[in-house]
Amino acid sequence: TDAVEYVVDDNPNKIGKYVPGTRIPILPVATLYERKPKRVVITAWNFADHIREMHKEVGCQWSVAIG
């Protein structure tokens, strides 16, 4: 949990909650545009191309987590 400051999601039912078993908050996608992180890890690997294309204006380095 020290390495992950927050996660973002576009599902309004998840916003304001926490990743299960952690104290990592789930924030709206707008957070990417506000905070301009240097690196974003995409955990939904099957949507990675779509996510990168939708949010290319963020200007970060994208990594994809494949479990």
mmJSON file of the N, C-alpha and C atoms, coordinates in Angstrom:
{"data_MODEL":{"atom_site":{
"group_PDB":["ATOM","ATOM","ATOM","ATOM","ATOM","ATOM","ATOM","ATOM","ATOM","ATOM","ATOM","ATOM","ATOM","ATOM","ATOM","ATOM","ATOM","ATOM","ATOM","ATOM","ATOM","ATOM","ATOM","ATOM","ATOM","ATOM","ATOM","ATOM","ATOM","ATOM","ATOM","ATOM","ATOM","ATOM","ATOM","ATOM","ATOM","ATOM","ATOM","ATOM","ATOM","ATOM","ATOM","ATOM","ATOM","ATOM","ATOM","ATOM","ATOM","ATOM","ATOM","ATOM","ATOM","ATOM","ATOM","ATOM","ATOM","ATOM","ATOM","ATOM","ATOM","ATOM","ATOM","ATOM","ATOM","ATOM","ATOM","ATOM","ATOM","ATOM","ATOM","ATOM","ATOM","ATOM","ATOM","ATOM","ATOM","ATOM","ATOM","ATOM","ATOM","ATOM","ATOM","ATOM","ATOM","ATOM","ATOM","ATOM","ATOM","ATOM","ATOM","ATOM","ATOM","ATOM","ATOM","ATOM","ATOM","ATOM","ATOM","ATOM","ATOM","ATOM","ATOM","ATOM","ATOM","ATOM","ATOM","ATOM","ATOM","ATOM","ATOM","ATOM","ATOM","ATOM","ATOM","ATOM","ATOM","ATOM","ATOM","ATOM","ATOM","ATOM","ATOM","ATOM","ATOM","ATOM","ATOM","ATOM","ATOM","ATOM","ATOM","ATOM","ATOM","ATOM","ATOM","ATOM","ATOM","ATOM","ATOM","ATOM","ATOM","ATOM","ATOM","ATOM","ATOM","ATOM","ATOM","ATOM","ATOM","ATOM","ATOM","ATOM","ATOM","ATOM","ATOM","ATOM","ATOM","ATOM","ATOM","ATOM","ATOM","ATOM","ATOM","ATOM","ATOM","ATOM","ATOM","ATOM","ATOM","ATOM","ATOM","ATOM","ATOM","ATOM","ATOM","ATOM","ATOM","ATOM","ATOM","ATOM","ATOM","ATOM","ATOM","ATOM","ATOM","ATOM","ATOM","ATOM","ATOM","ATOM","ATOM","ATOM","ATOM","ATOM","ATOM","ATOM","ATOM","ATOM","ATOM","ATOM","ATOM"],
"id":[1,2,3,4,5,6,7,8,9,10,11,12,13,14,15,16,17,18,19,20,21,22,23,24,25,26,27,28,29,30,31,32,33,34,35,36,37,38,39,40,41,42,43,44,45,46,47,48,49,50,51,52,53,54,55,56,57,58,59,60,61,62,63,64,65,66,67,68,69,70,71,72,73,74,75,76,77,78,79,80,81,82,83,84,85,86,87,88,89,90,91,92,93,94,95,96,97,98,99,100,101,102,103,104,105,106,107,108,109,110,111,112,113,114,115,116,117,118,119,120,121,122,123,124,125,126,127,128,129,130,131,132,133,134,135,136,137,138,139,140,141,142,143,144,145,146,147,148,149,150,151,152,153,154,155,156,157,158,159,160,161,162,163,164,165,166,167,168,169,170,171,172,173,174,175,176,177,178,179,180,181,182,183,184,185,186,187,188,189,190,191,192,193,194,195,196,197,198,199,200,201],
"type_symbol":["N","C","C","N","C","C","N","C","C","N","C","C","N","C","C","N","C","C","N","C","C","N","C","C","N","C","C","N","C","C","N","C","C","N","C","C","N","C","C","N","C","C","N","C","C","N","C","C","N","C","C","N","C","C","N","C","C","N","C","C","N","C","C","N","C","C","N","C","C","N","C","C","N","C","C","N","C","C","N","C","C","N","C","C","N","C","C","N","C","C","N","C","C","N","C","C","N","C","C","N","C","C","N","C","C","N","C","C","N","C","C","N","C","C","N","C","C","N","C","C","N","C","C","N","C","C","N","C","C","N","C","C","N","C","C","N","C","C","N","C","C","N","C","C","N","C","C","N","C","C","N","C","C","N","C","C","N","C","C","N","C","C","N","C","C","N","C","C","N","C","C","N","C","C","N","C","C","N","C","C","N","C","C","N","C","C","N","C","C","N","C","C","N","C","C","N","C","C","N","C","C"],
"label_atom_id":["N","CA","C","N","CA","C","N","CA","C","N","CA","C","N","CA","C","N","CA","C","N","CA","C","N","CA","C","N","CA","C","N","CA","C","N","CA","C","N","CA","C","N","CA","C","N","CA","C","N","CA","C","N","CA","C","N","CA","C","N","CA","C","N","CA","C","N","CA","C","N","CA","C","N","CA","C","N","CA","C","N","CA","C","N","CA","C","N","CA","C","N","CA","C","N","CA","C","N","CA","C","N","CA","C","N","CA","C","N","CA","C","N","CA","C","N","CA","C","N","CA","C","N","CA","C","N","CA","C","N","CA","C","N","CA","C","N","CA","C","N","CA","C","N","CA","C","N","CA","C","N","CA","C","N","CA","C","N","CA","C","N","CA","C","N","CA","C","N","CA","C","N","CA","C","N","CA","C","N","CA","C","N","CA","C","N","CA","C","N","CA","C","N","CA","C","N","CA","C","N","CA","C","N","CA","C","N","CA","C","N","CA","C","N","CA","C","N","CA","C","N","CA","C","N","CA","C","N","CA","C","N","CA","C"],
"label_alt_id":[null,null,null,null,null,null,null,null,null,null,null,null,null,null,null,null,null,null,null,null,null,null,null,null,null,null,null,null,null,null,null,null,null,null,null,null,null,null,null,null,null,null,null,null,null,null,null,null,null,null,null,null,null,null,null,null,null,null,null,null,null,null,null,null,null,null,null,null,null,null,null,null,null,null,null,null,null,null,null,null,null,null,null,null,null,null,null,null,null,null,null,null,null,null,null,null,null,null,null,null,null,null,null,null,null,null,null,null,null,null,null,null,null,null,null,null,null,null,null,null,null,null,null,null,null,null,null,null,null,null,null,null,null,null,null,null,null,null,null,null,null,null,null,null,null,null,null,null,null,null,null,null,null,null,null,null,null,null,null,null,null,null,null,null,null,null,null,null,null,null,null,null,null,null,null,null,null,null,null,null,null,null,null,null,null,null,null,null,null,null,null,null,null,null,null,null,null,null,null,null,null],
"label_comp_id":["THR","THR","THR","ASP","ASP","ASP","ALA","ALA","ALA","VAL","VAL","VAL","GLU","GLU","GLU","TYR","TYR","TYR","VAL","VAL","VAL","VAL","VAL","VAL","ASP","ASP","ASP","ASP","ASP","ASP","ASN","ASN","ASN","PRO","PRO","PRO","ASN","ASN","ASN","LYS","LYS","LYS","ILE","ILE","ILE","GLY","GLY","GLY","LYS","LYS","LYS","TYR","TYR","TYR","VAL","VAL","VAL","PRO","PRO","PRO","GLY","GLY","GLY","THR","THR","THR","ARG","ARG","ARG","ILE","ILE","ILE","PRO","PRO","PRO","ILE","ILE","ILE","LEU","LEU","LEU","PRO","PRO","PRO","VAL","VAL","VAL","ALA","ALA","ALA","THR","THR","THR","LEU","LEU","LEU","TYR","TYR","TYR","GLU","GLU","GLU","ARG","ARG","ARG","LYS","LYS","LYS","PRO","PRO","PRO","LYS","LYS","LYS","ARG","ARG","ARG","VAL","VAL","VAL","VAL","VAL","VAL","ILE","ILE","ILE","THR","THR","THR","ALA","ALA","ALA","TRP","TRP","TRP","ASN","ASN","ASN","PHE","PHE","PHE","ALA","ALA","ALA","ASP","ASP","ASP","HIS","HIS","HIS","ILE","ILE","ILE","ARG","ARG","ARG","GLU","GLU","GLU","MET","MET","MET","HIS","HIS","HIS","LYS","LYS","LYS","GLU","GLU","GLU","VAL","VAL","VAL","GLY","GLY","GLY","CYS","CYS","CYS","GLN","GLN","GLN","TRP","TRP","TRP","SER","SER","SER","VAL","VAL","VAL","ALA","ALA","ALA","ILE","ILE","ILE","GLY","GLY","GLY"],
"label_asym_id":["A","A","A","A","A","A","A","A","A","A","A","A","A","A","A","A","A","A","A","A","A","A","A","A","A","A","A","A","A","A","A","A","A","A","A","A","A","A","A","A","A","A","A","A","A","A","A","A","A","A","A","A","A","A","A","A","A","A","A","A","A","A","A","A","A","A","A","A","A","A","A","A","A","A","A","A","A","A","A","A","A","A","A","A","A","A","A","A","A","A","A","A","A","A","A","A","A","A","A","A","A","A","A","A","A","A","A","A","A","A","A","A","A","A","A","A","A","A","A","A","A","A","A","A","A","A","A","A","A","A","A","A","A","A","A","A","A","A","A","A","A","A","A","A","A","A","A","A","A","A","A","A","A","A","A","A","A","A","A","A","A","A","A","A","A","A","A","A","A","A","A","A","A","A","A","A","A","A","A","A","A","A","A","A","A","A","A","A","A","A","A","A","A","A","A","A","A","A","A","A","A"],
"label_entity_id":["1","1","1","1","1","1","1","1","1","1","1","1","1","1","1","1","1","1","1","1","1","1","1","1","1","1","1","1","1","1","1","1","1","1","1","1","1","1","1","1","1","1","1","1","1","1","1","1","1","1","1","1","1","1","1","1","1","1","1","1","1","1","1","1","1","1","1","1","1","1","1","1","1","1","1","1","1","1","1","1","1","1","1","1","1","1","1","1","1","1","1","1","1","1","1","1","1","1","1","1","1","1","1","1","1","1","1","1","1","1","1","1","1","1","1","1","1","1","1","1","1","1","1","1","1","1","1","1","1","1","1","1","1","1","1","1","1","1","1","1","1","1","1","1","1","1","1","1","1","1","1","1","1","1","1","1","1","1","1","1","1","1","1","1","1","1","1","1","1","1","1","1","1","1","1","1","1","1","1","1","1","1","1","1","1","1","1","1","1","1","1","1","1","1","1","1","1","1","1","1","1"],
"label_seq_id":[1,1,1,2,2,2,3,3,3,4,4,4,5,5,5,6,6,6,7,7,7,8,8,8,9,9,9,10,10,10,11,11,11,12,12,12,13,13,13,14,14,14,15,15,15,16,16,16,17,17,17,18,18,18,19,19,19,20,20,20,21,21,21,22,22,22,23,23,23,24,24,24,25,25,25,26,26,26,27,27,27,28,28,28,29,29,29,30,30,30,31,31,31,32,32,32,33,33,33,34,34,34,35,35,35,36,36,36,37,37,37,38,38,38,39,39,39,40,40,40,41,41,41,42,42,42,43,43,43,44,44,44,45,45,45,46,46,46,47,47,47,48,48,48,49,49,49,50,50,50,51,51,51,52,52,52,53,53,53,54,54,54,55,55,55,56,56,56,57,57,57,58,58,58,59,59,59,60,60,60,61,61,61,62,62,62,63,63,63,64,64,64,65,65,65,66,66,66,67,67,67],
"pdbx_PDB_ins_code":[null,null,null,null,null,null,null,null,null,null,null,null,null,null,null,null,null,null,null,null,null,null,null,null,null,null,null,null,null,null,null,null,null,null,null,null,null,null,null,null,null,null,null,null,null,null,null,null,null,null,null,null,null,null,null,null,null,null,null,null,null,null,null,null,null,null,null,null,null,null,null,null,null,null,null,null,null,null,null,null,null,null,null,null,null,null,null,null,null,null,null,null,null,null,null,null,null,null,null,null,null,null,null,null,null,null,null,null,null,null,null,null,null,null,null,null,null,null,null,null,null,null,null,null,null,null,null,null,null,null,null,null,null,null,null,null,null,null,null,null,null,null,null,null,null,null,null,null,null,null,null,null,null,null,null,null,null,null,null,null,null,null,null,null,null,null,null,null,null,null,null,null,null,null,null,null,null,null,null,null,null,null,null,null,null,null,null,null,null,null,null,null,null,null,null,null,null,null,null,null,null],
"Cartn_x":[0.817,0.0,0.848,2.125,2.984,3.275,3.296,3.639,2.452,1.242,0.041,-0.663,-0.695,-1.296,-2.824,-3.323,-4.764,-5.003,-6.245,-6.645,-7.78,-7.988,-9.108,-10.023,-11.286,-12.277,-13.368,-13.981,-15.073,-16.445,-16.467,-17.725,-18.099,-19.184,-19.556,-19.873,-20.2,-20.488,-19.234,-18.064,-16.806,-16.122,-16.443,-15.806,-16.077,-15.028,-15.161,-15.006,-14.826,-14.612,-13.124,-12.768,-11.367,-11.179,-9.976,-9.63,-9.764,-10.459,-10.685,-9.39,-9.441,-8.298,-7.188,-7.419,-6.391,-7.035,-6.218,-6.711,-6.463,-6.37,-6.13,-7.474,-7.619,-8.899,-9.117,-10.388,-10.782,-11.333,-10.689,-11.03,-11.554,-12.215,-12.713,-11.566,-11.825,-10.817,-10.309,-11.123,-10.702,-9.445,-9.19,-7.999,-6.718,-6.737,-5.552,-5.22,-6.236,-6.037,-5.66,-6.136,-5.82,-4.408,-4.018,-2.733,-1.593,-1.915,-0.91,0.207,-0.127,0.916,1.929,3.142,4.182,3.949,3.391,3.163,1.807,1.139,-0.144,-0.048,-0.48,-0.515,-1.963,-2.18,-3.504,-3.64,-4.631,-4.83,-5.857,-6.673,-7.64,-6.934,-6.026,-5.157,-5.932,-7.127,-7.901,-8.498,-8.467,-8.943,-7.799,-6.572,-5.416,-5.338,-5.492,-5.407,-6.489,-7.684,-8.806,-8.564,-8.092,-7.824,-6.735,-5.658,-4.571,-5.062,-5.854,-6.369,-7.311,-8.188,-9.145,-8.473,-7.333,-6.709,-5.282,-5.0,-3.643,-3.233,-4.198,-3.886,-3.254,-3.352,-2.76,-1.249,-0.658,0.771,1.668,1.227,2.017,2.601,3.414,3.906,2.909,2.444,1.464,2.172,1.799,2.259,1.03,1.138,0.016,0.404,-0.409,-0.184,-0.851,-0.046,-0.583,-0.308,-1.371,-1.241,-1.184],
"Cartn_y":[-1.215,0.0,1.262,1.173,2.364,2.808,1.875,2.199,2.765,2.515,2.96,4.015,5.221,6.34,6.323,5.977,5.932,5.155,4.75,4.177,5.03,4.969,5.702,4.702,5.079,4.225,5.122,4.693,5.496,5.008,4.009,3.51,4.369,5.141,6.032,5.296,4.009,3.237,2.924,3.058,2.756,4.004,5.172,6.42,6.675,7.039,7.329,6.105,4.954,3.732,3.408,2.23,1.808,0.467,0.236,-1.059,-2.077,-3.18,-4.159,-4.59,-4.604,-5.036,-4.009,-2.788,-1.74,-0.426,0.571,1.931,2.799,2.174,2.9,3.407,4.733,5.289,5.115,5.005,4.955,6.334,6.977,8.343,8.378,9.471,9.567,9.724,9.353,9.436,10.871,11.851,13.254,13.528,12.713,12.853,12.76,11.942,11.831,13.169,13.893,15.18,16.28,16.151,17.14,16.961,15.727,15.453,15.157,14.839,14.565,13.638,12.391,11.478,11.161,10.818,10.459,9.068,8.174,6.79,6.314,5.576,4.97,3.49,2.652,1.21,0.822,0.223,-0.238,-1.691,-1.967,-3.343,-4.069,-3.338,-3.943,-4.151,-5.131,-5.324,-5.491,-6.077,-6.303,-5.015,-3.937,-2.638,-1.628,-2.071,-1.167,-0.245,-0.776,0.068,1.138,0.744,1.682,2.768,2.39,3.343,4.328,3.826,4.72,5.708,5.235,6.109,7.164,6.763,7.707,8.789,8.462,9.378,9.757,9.803,10.133,11.552,12.43,13.816,13.916,12.853,12.87,13.039,12.478,12.664,11.886,10.716,9.922,8.7,7.963,6.677,5.626,4.81,3.777,2.439,1.697,0.33,-0.544,-1.783,-2.702,-3.862,-4.082,-5.181,-6.427,-7.443,-8.71,-9.756,-10.285,-11.214,-12.599],
"Cartn_z":[0.0,0.0,0.0,0.356,0.327,-1.101,-2.029,-3.412,-4.186,-3.732,-4.439,-3.593,-4.124,-3.404,-3.5,-4.676,-4.929,-6.215,-6.442,-7.712,-8.255,-9.554,-10.158,-10.842,-10.919,-11.566,-12.119,-13.221,-13.779,-13.314,-12.456,-11.896,-10.689,-10.786,-9.678,-8.379,-8.452,-7.243,-6.433,-7.043,-6.348,-5.778,-6.331,-5.921,-4.439,-3.713,-2.29,-1.4,-2.017,-1.246,-1.256,-0.767,-0.692,-1.387,-1.872,-2.432,-1.297,-1.536,-0.455,0.235,1.555,2.358,2.489,2.004,2.07,2.509,2.663,2.915,1.682,0.51,-0.737,-1.26,-1.363,-1.809,-3.313,-3.69,-5.089,-5.438,-6.398,-6.782,-8.211,-8.609,-9.985,-10.987,-12.221,-13.28,-13.45,-13.156,-13.263,-12.447,-11.451,-10.612,-11.451,-12.483,-13.36,-14.006,-14.41,-15.074,-14.088,-12.864,-11.837,-11.285,-11.013,-10.354,-11.323,-12.57,-13.61,-13.101,-12.756,-12.265,-13.356,-12.934,-13.901,-14.466,-13.649,-14.067,-13.592,-14.473,-14.147,-14.472,-13.549,-13.772,-14.058,-15.205,-15.59,-15.147,-14.309,-13.856,-14.718,-15.432,-16.356,-17.699,-17.728,-18.891,-20.188,-20.126,-21.342,-21.911,-21.154,-21.622,-21.753,-21.656,-21.61,-22.822,-24.012,-25.214,-25.204,-24.842,-24.792,-23.738,-22.574,-21.49,-21.904,-22.475,-22.925,-23.969,-24.902,-25.956,-25.383,-24.478,-23.89,-23.054,-22.435,-21.482,-21.874,-23.163,-23.61,-23.23,-22.988,-22.601,-21.218,-20.434,-19.094,-19.202,-20.264,-20.498,-19.556,-19.126,-18.185,-18.891,-18.161,-18.634,-18.186,-19.121,-18.816,-18.667,-17.637,-17.442,-17.297,-17.741,-17.638,-16.73,-15.715,-14.772,-15.328,-15.537,-16.025,-14.958,-14.396,-13.296,-13.774],
"occupancy":[1.0,1.0,1.0,1.0,1.0,1.0,1.0,1.0,1.0,1.0,1.0,1.0,1.0,1.0,1.0,1.0,1.0,1.0,1.0,1.0,1.0,1.0,1.0,1.0,1.0,1.0,1.0,1.0,1.0,1.0,1.0,1.0,1.0,1.0,1.0,1.0,1.0,1.0,1.0,1.0,1.0,1.0,1.0,1.0,1.0,1.0,1.0,1.0,1.0,1.0,1.0,1.0,1.0,1.0,1.0,1.0,1.0,1.0,1.0,1.0,1.0,1.0,1.0,1.0,1.0,1.0,1.0,1.0,1.0,1.0,1.0,1.0,1.0,1.0,1.0,1.0,1.0,1.0,1.0,1.0,1.0,1.0,1.0,1.0,1.0,1.0,1.0,1.0,1.0,1.0,1.0,1.0,1.0,1.0,1.0,1.0,1.0,1.0,1.0,1.0,1.0,1.0,1.0,1.0,1.0,1.0,1.0,1.0,1.0,1.0,1.0,1.0,1.0,1.0,1.0,1.0,1.0,1.0,1.0,1.0,1.0,1.0,1.0,1.0,1.0,1.0,1.0,1.0,1.0,1.0,1.0,1.0,1.0,1.0,1.0,1.0,1.0,1.0,1.0,1.0,1.0,1.0,1.0,1.0,1.0,1.0,1.0,1.0,1.0,1.0,1.0,1.0,1.0,1.0,1.0,1.0,1.0,1.0,1.0,1.0,1.0,1.0,1.0,1.0,1.0,1.0,1.0,1.0,1.0,1.0,1.0,1.0,1.0,1.0,1.0,1.0,1.0,1.0,1.0,1.0,1.0,1.0,1.0,1.0,1.0,1.0,1.0,1.0,1.0,1.0,1.0,1.0,1.0,1.0,1.0,1.0,1.0,1.0,1.0,1.0,1.0],
"B_iso_or_equiv":[0.0,0.0,0.0,0.0,0.0,0.0,0.0,0.0,0.0,0.0,0.0,0.0,0.0,0.0,0.0,0.0,0.0,0.0,0.0,0.0,0.0,0.0,0.0,0.0,0.0,0.0,0.0,0.0,0.0,0.0,0.0,0.0,0.0,0.0,0.0,0.0,0.0,0.0,0.0,0.0,0.0,0.0,0.0,0.0,0.0,0.0,0.0,0.0,0.0,0.0,0.0,0.0,0.0,0.0,0.0,0.0,0.0,0.0,0.0,0.0,0.0,0.0,0.0,0.0,0.0,0.0,0.0,0.0,0.0,0.0,0.0,0.0,0.0,0.0,0.0,0.0,0.0,0.0,0.0,0.0,0.0,0.0,0.0,0.0,0.0,0.0,0.0,0.0,0.0,0.0,0.0,0.0,0.0,0.0,0.0,0.0,0.0,0.0,0.0,0.0,0.0,0.0,0.0,0.0,0.0,0.0,0.0,0.0,0.0,0.0,0.0,0.0,0.0,0.0,0.0,0.0,0.0,0.0,0.0,0.0,0.0,0.0,0.0,0.0,0.0,0.0,0.0,0.0,0.0,0.0,0.0,0.0,0.0,0.0,0.0,0.0,0.0,0.0,0.0,0.0,0.0,0.0,0.0,0.0,0.0,0.0,0.0,0.0,0.0,0.0,0.0,0.0,0.0,0.0,0.0,0.0,0.0,0.0,0.0,0.0,0.0,0.0,0.0,0.0,0.0,0.0,0.0,0.0,0.0,0.0,0.0,0.0,0.0,0.0,0.0,0.0,0.0,0.0,0.0,0.0,0.0,0.0,0.0,0.0,0.0,0.0,0.0,0.0,0.0,0.0,0.0,0.0,0.0,0.0,0.0,0.0,0.0,0.0,0.0,0.0,0.0],
"pdbx_formal_charge":[null,null,null,null,null,null,null,null,null,null,null,null,null,null,null,null,null,null,null,null,null,null,null,null,null,null,null,null,null,null,null,null,null,null,null,null,null,null,null,null,null,null,null,null,null,null,null,null,null,null,null,null,null,null,null,null,null,null,null,null,null,null,null,null,null,null,null,null,null,null,null,null,null,null,null,null,null,null,null,null,null,null,null,null,null,null,null,null,null,null,null,null,null,null,null,null,null,null,null,null,null,null,null,null,null,null,null,null,null,null,null,null,null,null,null,null,null,null,null,null,null,null,null,null,null,null,null,null,null,null,null,null,null,null,null,null,null,null,null,null,null,null,null,null,null,null,null,null,null,null,null,null,null,null,null,null,null,null,null,null,null,null,null,null,null,null,null,null,null,null,null,null,null,null,null,null,null,null,null,null,null,null,null,null,null,null,null,null,null,null,null,null,null,null,null,null,null,null,null,null,null],
"auth_seq_id":[1,1,1,2,2,2,3,3,3,4,4,4,5,5,5,6,6,6,7,7,7,8,8,8,9,9,9,10,10,10,11,11,11,12,12,12,13,13,13,14,14,14,15,15,15,16,16,16,17,17,17,18,18,18,19,19,19,20,20,20,21,21,21,22,22,22,23,23,23,24,24,24,25,25,25,26,26,26,27,27,27,28,28,28,29,29,29,30,30,30,31,31,31,32,32,32,33,33,33,34,34,34,35,35,35,36,36,36,37,37,37,38,38,38,39,39,39,40,40,40,41,41,41,42,42,42,43,43,43,44,44,44,45,45,45,46,46,46,47,47,47,48,48,48,49,49,49,50,50,50,51,51,51,52,52,52,53,53,53,54,54,54,55,55,55,56,56,56,57,57,57,58,58,58,59,59,59,60,60,60,61,61,61,62,62,62,63,63,63,64,64,64,65,65,65,66,66,66,67,67,67],
"auth_comp_id":["THR","THR","THR","ASP","ASP","ASP","ALA","ALA","ALA","VAL","VAL","VAL","GLU","GLU","GLU","TYR","TYR","TYR","VAL","VAL","VAL","VAL","VAL","VAL","ASP","ASP","ASP","ASP","ASP","ASP","ASN","ASN","ASN","PRO","PRO","PRO","ASN","ASN","ASN","LYS","LYS","LYS","ILE","ILE","ILE","GLY","GLY","GLY","LYS","LYS","LYS","TYR","TYR","TYR","VAL","VAL","VAL","PRO","PRO","PRO","GLY","GLY","GLY","THR","THR","THR","ARG","ARG","ARG","ILE","ILE","ILE","PRO","PRO","PRO","ILE","ILE","ILE","LEU","LEU","LEU","PRO","PRO","PRO","VAL","VAL","VAL","ALA","ALA","ALA","THR","THR","THR","LEU","LEU","LEU","TYR","TYR","TYR","GLU","GLU","GLU","ARG","ARG","ARG","LYS","LYS","LYS","PRO","PRO","PRO","LYS","LYS","LYS","ARG","ARG","ARG","VAL","VAL","VAL","VAL","VAL","VAL","ILE","ILE","ILE","THR","THR","THR","ALA","ALA","ALA","TRP","TRP","TRP","ASN","ASN","ASN","PHE","PHE","PHE","ALA","ALA","ALA","ASP","ASP","ASP","HIS","HIS","HIS","ILE","ILE","ILE","ARG","ARG","ARG","GLU","GLU","GLU","MET","MET","MET","HIS","HIS","HIS","LYS","LYS","LYS","GLU","GLU","GLU","VAL","VAL","VAL","GLY","GLY","GLY","CYS","CYS","CYS","GLN","GLN","GLN","TRP","TRP","TRP","SER","SER","SER","VAL","VAL","VAL","ALA","ALA","ALA","ILE","ILE","ILE","GLY","GLY","GLY"],
"auth_asym_id":["A","A","A","A","A","A","A","A","A","A","A","A","A","A","A","A","A","A","A","A","A","A","A","A","A","A","A","A","A","A","A","A","A","A","A","A","A","A","A","A","A","A","A","A","A","A","A","A","A","A","A","A","A","A","A","A","A","A","A","A","A","A","A","A","A","A","A","A","A","A","A","A","A","A","A","A","A","A","A","A","A","A","A","A","A","A","A","A","A","A","A","A","A","A","A","A","A","A","A","A","A","A","A","A","A","A","A","A","A","A","A","A","A","A","A","A","A","A","A","A","A","A","A","A","A","A","A","A","A","A","A","A","A","A","A","A","A","A","A","A","A","A","A","A","A","A","A","A","A","A","A","A","A","A","A","A","A","A","A","A","A","A","A","A","A","A","A","A","A","A","A","A","A","A","A","A","A","A","A","A","A","A","A","A","A","A","A","A","A","A","A","A","A","A","A","A","A","A","A","A","A"],
"auth_atom_id":["N","CA","C","N","CA","C","N","CA","C","N","CA","C","N","CA","C","N","CA","C","N","CA","C","N","CA","C","N","CA","C","N","CA","C","N","CA","C","N","CA","C","N","CA","C","N","CA","C","N","CA","C","N","CA","C","N","CA","C","N","CA","C","N","CA","C","N","CA","C","N","CA","C","N","CA","C","N","CA","C","N","CA","C","N","CA","C","N","CA","C","N","CA","C","N","CA","C","N","CA","C","N","CA","C","N","CA","C","N","CA","C","N","CA","C","N","CA","C","N","CA","C","N","CA","C","N","CA","C","N","CA","C","N","CA","C","N","CA","C","N","CA","C","N","CA","C","N","CA","C","N","CA","C","N","CA","C","N","CA","C","N","CA","C","N","CA","C","N","CA","C","N","CA","C","N","CA","C","N","CA","C","N","CA","C","N","CA","C","N","CA","C","N","CA","C","N","CA","C","N","CA","C","N","CA","C","N","CA","C","N","CA","C","N","CA","C","N","CA","C","N","CA","C","N","CA","C","N","CA","C","N","CA","C"],
"pdbx_PDB_model_num":[1,1,1,1,1,1,1,1,1,1,1,1,1,1,1,1,1,1,1,1,1,1,1,1,1,1,1,1,1,1,1,1,1,1,1,1,1,1,1,1,1,1,1,1,1,1,1,1,1,1,1,1,1,1,1,1,1,1,1,1,1,1,1,1,1,1,1,1,1,1,1,1,1,1,1,1,1,1,1,1,1,1,1,1,1,1,1,1,1,1,1,1,1,1,1,1,1,1,1,1,1,1,1,1,1,1,1,1,1,1,1,1,1,1,1,1,1,1,1,1,1,1,1,1,1,1,1,1,1,1,1,1,1,1,1,1,1,1,1,1,1,1,1,1,1,1,1,1,1,1,1,1,1,1,1,1,1,1,1,1,1,1,1,1,1,1,1,1,1,1,1,1,1,1,1,1,1,1,1,1,1,1,1,1,1,1,1,1,1,1,1,1,1,1,1,1,1,1,1,1,1]
}}}
